[in-house]
Amino acid sequence: MDENLVSNENVEKEEEEYVLLNLDEVRCHIDITPNAPYVLSGLDTPNPILVIGDNLKLIGEYEETIGTCLVFSEGEASPVVHEETGPSEANLFSGKFIIDPNEAPSKEVKPIGSLQKILKFRLLHEGDVQDDAAS
């Protein structure tokens, strides 16, 4: 059993790094449909390539953030349930749990992590990527 503990200590933990993909520069020029297929390659290079669909190619450039950007996930929060209490002849729901129908649905926000890099994309032009065969 001690051997298992020793071998688990030697396993390196994978480090997660979040990067924000900024498409602000191209969103006014192109229409990207929701759930469009994409391929993101070269994340370990200074200029990653993002291909959306069959014909849209974008080139990215890393920018450091000023401070730390926090990343959150958003989900549906469970409705708030109120218990009717108090002695009252008019209170027909005493001891019952009810949900206020006038209360707007709420969202639950949970922190995921932080990031220090933003990957800003622009349209890829022919001269942006040098071909290895040309050099």
LODREN-856236 format. One record per residue (C-alpha): residue in three letters; chain; y, z, x. Coordinates in nm, 4 decimals, decimal comma, padded with zeros to 6 digits. Layout:
N
ATOM|ALA|A|Y|Z|X
...
***
This chain:
135
ATOM|MET|A|00,0000|00,0000|00,0000
ATOM|ASP|A|00,2345|00,0723|00,2931
ATOM|GLU|A|00,1808|-00,2857|00,4129
ATOM|ASN|A|00,3233|-00,4185|00,0846
ATOM|LEU|A|00,6365|-00,2075|00,1248
ATOM|VAL|A|00,6899|-00,3317|00,4790
ATOM|SER|A|00,6380|-00,6969|00,3842
ATOM|ASN|A|00,8803|-00,6668|00,0895
ATOM|GLU|A|01,1512|-00,5307|00,3185
ATOM|ASN|A|01,1221|-00,8380|00,5408
ATOM|VAL|A|01,1833|-01,0788|00,2513
ATOM|GLU|A|01,5430|-01,1964|00,2589
ATOM|LYS|A|01,7377|-01,1684|-00,0624
ATOM|GLU|A|01,8938|-01,4928|-00,1778
ATOM|GLU|A|02,2668|-01,4664|-00,1933
ATOM|GLU|A|02,4300|-01,6155|-00,5017
ATOM|GLU|A|02,7682|-01,7804|-00,4692
ATOM|TYR|A|02,9648|-01,8991|-00,7704
ATOM|VAL|A|03,1970|-02,1994|-00,7444
ATOM|LEU|A|03,4383|-02,3098|-01,0162
ATOM|LEU|A|03,4280|-02,6857|-01,0830
ATOM|ASN|A|03,7856|-02,7926|-01,1552
ATOM|LEU|A|03,8097|-03,1243|-01,3438
ATOM|ASP|A|04,1761|-03,0882|-01,4498
ATOM|GLU|A|04,2909|-03,3846|-01,2385
ATOM|VAL|A|04,0482|-03,6288|-01,4040
ATOM|ARG|A|04,0155|-03,4990|-01,7605
ATOM|CYS|A|04,3237|-03,6838|-01,8872
ATOM|HIS|A|04,1926|-04,0165|-01,7465
ATOM|ILE|A|03,8317|-04,0004|-01,8623
ATOM|ASP|A|03,6291|-03,8777|-02,1573
ATOM|ILE|A|03,3328|-03,6610|-02,0615
ATOM|THR|A|03,0970|-03,6067|-02,3514
ATOM|PRO|A|02,9447|-03,2623|-02,4001
ATOM|ASN|A|02,5963|-03,2298|-02,2469
ATOM|ALA|A|02,6460|-03,5474|-02,0417
ATOM|PRO|A|02,3853|-03,5754|-01,7636
ATOM|TYR|A|02,5240|-03,5132|-01,4164
ATOM|VAL|A|02,4174|-03,4862|-01,0532
ATOM|LEU|A|02,6048|-03,2605|-00,8129
ATOM|SER|A|02,5206|-03,3226|-00,4494
ATOM|GLY|A|02,6493|-03,2183|-00,1104
ATOM|LEU|A|02,7550|-02,8648|-00,2006
ATOM|ASP|A|02,7111|-02,7708|00,1659
ATOM|THR|A|02,9538|-03,0465|00,2762
ATOM|PRO|A|03,3364|-03,0423|00,2739
ATOM|ASN|A|03,3420|-03,3106|-00,0006
ATOM|PRO|A|03,0646|-03,2760|-00,2616
ATOM|ILE|A|02,9983|-03,5665|-00,4988
ATOM|LEU|A|02,9682|-03,5285|-00,8772
ATOM|VAL|A|02,8145|-03,8177|-01,0719
ATOM|ILE|A|02,8502|-03,7918|-01,4499
ATOM|GLY|A|02,6445|-04,0295|-01,6622
ATOM|ASP|A|02,5675|-04,3664|-01,5050
ATOM|ASN|A|02,9035|-04,4788|-01,3751
ATOM|LEU|A|03,1531|-04,1946|-01,3249
ATOM|LYS|A|03,1730|-04,0724|-00,9641
ATOM|LEU|A|03,3987|-03,7892|-00,8520
ATOM|ILE|A|03,4653|-03,6422|-00,5096
ATOM|GLY|A|03,5447|-03,2761|-00,4611
ATOM|GLU|A|03,7352|-03,0664|-00,2144
ATOM|TYR|A|03,7055|-02,6893|-00,1742
ATOM|GLU|A|04,0098|-02,4692|-00,2231
ATOM|GLU|A|04,0159|-02,0984|-00,1462
ATOM|THR|A|04,1335|-01,8778|-00,4303
ATOM|ILE|A|04,4250|-01,6415|-00,4014
ATOM|GLY|A|04,2575|-01,3092|-00,4607
ATOM|THR|A|03,9263|-01,2923|-00,6429
ATOM|CYS|A|03,8413|-01,4866|-00,9579
ATOM|LEU|A|03,6090|-01,3047|-01,1955
ATOM|VAL|A|03,3402|-01,4920|-01,3913
ATOM|PHE|A|03,2331|-01,3757|-01,7379
ATOM|SER|A|02,9746|-01,4811|-01,9941
ATOM|GLU|A|03,0592|-01,4853|-02,3614
ATOM|GLY|A|02,8229|-01,4128|-02,6472
ATOM|GLU|A|02,8212|-01,3025|-03,0060
ATOM|ALA|A|02,8757|-00,9308|-03,0507
ATOM|SER|A|02,6805|-00,7422|-03,3114
ATOM|PRO|A|02,8852|-00,6708|-03,6244
ATOM|VAL|A|03,0533|-00,3339|-03,6604
ATOM|VAL|A|02,8720|-00,1256|-03,9192
ATOM|HIS|A|03,0616|00,1454|-04,1036
ATOM|GLU|A|02,9037|00,4447|-04,2726
ATOM|GLU|A|03,0695|00,5518|-04,5946
ATOM|THR|A|03,1131|00,9282|-04,5929
ATOM|GLY|A|03,2963|01,1966|-04,7835
ATOM|PRO|A|03,2521|01,3499|-05,1229
ATOM|SER|A|03,3899|01,1348|-05,3950
ATOM|GLU|A|03,2714|01,0533|-05,7415
ATOM|ALA|A|03,4139|00,7044|-05,6976
ATOM|ASN|A|03,2317|00,6539|-05,3683
ATOM|LEU|A|02,9152|00,4820|-05,4857
ATOM|PHE|A|02,8170|00,3925|-05,1302
ATOM|SER|A|02,8055|00,7440|-04,9871
ATOM|GLY|A|02,5574|00,7594|-04,7018
ATOM|LYS|A|02,5179|00,3784|-04,6989
ATOM|PHE|A|02,5985|00,1465|-04,4090
ATOM|ILE|A|02,8169|-00,1544|-04,4855
ATOM|ILE|A|02,9727|-00,4389|-04,2903
ATOM|ASP|A|03,3378|-00,5204|-04,3535
ATOM|PRO|A|03,3445|-00,8820|-04,4830
ATOM|ASN|A|03,7136|-00,9149|-04,3876
ATOM|GLU|A|03,6495|-00,8359|-04,0226
ATOM|ALA|A|03,6651|-01,1416|-03,7984
ATOM|PRO|A|03,3550|-01,2142|-03,5895
ATOM|SER|A|03,3876|-01,0693|-03,2427
ATOM|LYS|A|03,2728|-01,1886|-02,9013
ATOM|GLU|A|03,1044|-00,9837|-02,6341
ATOM|VAL|A|03,2196|-01,0535|-02,2794
ATOM|LYS|A|03,0084|-00,9459|-01,9811
ATOM|PRO|A|03,0990|-00,9814|-01,6126
ATOM|ILE|A|02,8674|-01,2119|-01,4155
ATOM|GLY|A|03,0227|-01,2130|-01,0711
ATOM|SER|A|03,3193|-01,3214|-00,8665
ATOM|LEU|A|03,4124|-01,6323|-00,6732
ATOM|GLN|A|03,6377|-01,7180|-00,3823
ATOM|LYS|A|03,6151|-02,0993|-00,3970
ATOM|ILE|A|03,7290|-02,3649|-00,6401
ATOM|LEU|A|03,5828|-02,7144|-00,6155
ATOM|LYS|A|03,8578|-02,9522|-00,7279
ATOM|PHE|A|03,7416|-03,3025|-00,8239
ATOM|ARG|A|03,9186|-03,6390|-00,8397
ATOM|LEU|A|03,8006|-03,9939|-00,9028
ATOM|LEU|A|03,5987|-04,1382|-00,6149
ATOM|HIS|A|03,7459|-04,4536|-00,4584
ATOM|GLU|A|03,5541|-04,6899|-00,2279
ATOM|GLY|A|03,7290|-04,5690|00,0892
ATOM|ASP|A|03,6672|-04,1989|00,0187
ATOM|VAL|A|03,3114|-04,1831|00,1564
ATOM|GLN|A|03,2276|-04,3312|00,4923
ATOM|ASP|A|02,8886|-04,5011|00,5036
ATOM|ASP|A|02,6645|-04,3931|00,7916
ATOM|ALA|A|02,5585|-04,7561|00,8421
ATOM|ALA|A|02,9188|-04,8570|00,9137
ATOM|SER|A|02,9550|-04,6144|01,2069
***
